[in-house]
Amino acid sequence: MELADRAVGLLLTLISLSIFTYFTFWVIIVPFVDSDHFVHQYFLPLEYAIIIPVFAGVALLSLLSLFVGSVMLKSRKKKNKKA
């Protein structure tokens, strides 16, 4: 099992590193490259560099809120059954 955990950890690290590298290159380097350069075909318009992280953050906060709310409701039901 330890080997599988290490493999999953390595895979998640590589995915996170590649996303971070892509996003950093997209936001910091691409705006300074000429607009007719071939590099621009590999990236979305710069507006999406703000829209995508904001949407991901809102989705993450919503899921976390739902999780915390469900845990609180379950703990409240357990307390009511004991009393």
C-alpha positions as CSV (number, residue, x, y, z in Angstrom):
1,M,0.0,0.0,0.0
2,E,2.9,2.3,0.7
3,L,4.1,2.2,-2.9
4,A,0.6,3.1,-4.2
5,D,0.4,6.0,-1.8
6,R,3.8,7.2,-3.0
7,A,2.7,6.9,-6.6
8,V,-0.4,8.9,-6.0
9,G,1.5,11.5,-4.2
10,L,4.1,11.7,-7.0
11,L,1.3,12.0,-9.6
12,L,-0.5,14.7,-7.7
13,T,2.8,16.6,-7.2
14,L,3.5,16.4,-11.0
15,I,0.0,17.5,-11.9
16,S,0.2,20.4,-9.5
17,L,3.6,21.5,-10.7
18,S,2.6,21.3,-14.3
19,I,-0.6,23.4,-13.7
20,F,1.4,26.0,-11.7
21,T,4.1,26.2,-14.4
22,Y,1.5,26.6,-17.2
23,F,-0.5,29.2,-15.3
24,T,2.7,31.2,-14.3
25,F,3.9,31.1,-17.9
26,W,0.5,32.1,-19.1
27,V,0.1,35.1,-16.7
28,I,3.7,36.4,-16.5
29,I,5.5,35.6,-19.8
30,V,2.8,35.5,-22.5
31,P,1.6,39.1,-22.1
32,F,5.2,40.3,-23.1
33,V,5.3,38.1,-26.2
34,D,4.2,39.5,-29.6
35,S,0.6,38.7,-30.3
36,D,1.4,37.1,-33.7
37,H,3.9,34.7,-32.1
38,F,3.0,31.0,-32.3
39,V,3.1,30.6,-28.5
40,H,-0.3,32.3,-28.2
41,Q,-2.0,29.4,-29.8
42,Y,-1.3,27.3,-26.7
43,F,-3.0,29.7,-24.3
44,L,-6.5,31.0,-23.8
45,P,-7.1,34.7,-23.8
46,L,-5.7,36.5,-20.7
47,E,-9.2,37.2,-19.3
48,Y,-9.6,33.5,-18.5
49,A,-6.5,33.8,-16.3
50,I,-8.8,35.6,-13.8
51,I,-12.1,33.9,-14.5
52,I,-10.9,30.3,-14.1
53,P,-9.2,30.7,-10.7
54,V,-12.1,32.7,-9.4
55,F,-14.6,30.1,-10.5
56,A,-12.4,27.3,-9.0
57,G,-12.2,29.2,-5.7
58,V,-15.9,29.7,-5.5
59,A,-16.6,26.1,-6.3
60,L,-14.0,25.0,-3.7
61,L,-15.5,27.2,-1.0
62,S,-19.0,26.0,-1.9
63,L,-18.0,22.4,-1.6
64,L,-16.2,23.0,1.7
65,S,-19.2,24.8,3.1
66,L,-21.5,22.0,2.1
67,F,-19.2,19.5,3.7
68,V,-18.9,21.4,7.0
69,G,-22.7,22.0,7.0
70,S,-23.4,18.3,6.5
71,V,-20.9,17.3,9.3
72,M,-22.6,19.9,11.6
73,L,-26.0,18.5,10.8
74,K,-24.9,14.9,11.4
75,S,-23.3,15.8,14.8
76,R,-26.4,17.7,15.8
77,K,-28.6,14.6,15.0
78,K,-26.2,12.4,17.1
79,K,-26.5,14.8,20.0
80,N,-30.3,14.8,19.8
81,K,-30.4,11.0,19.8
82,K,-28.2,10.8,22.9
83,A,-30.3,13.3,24.9
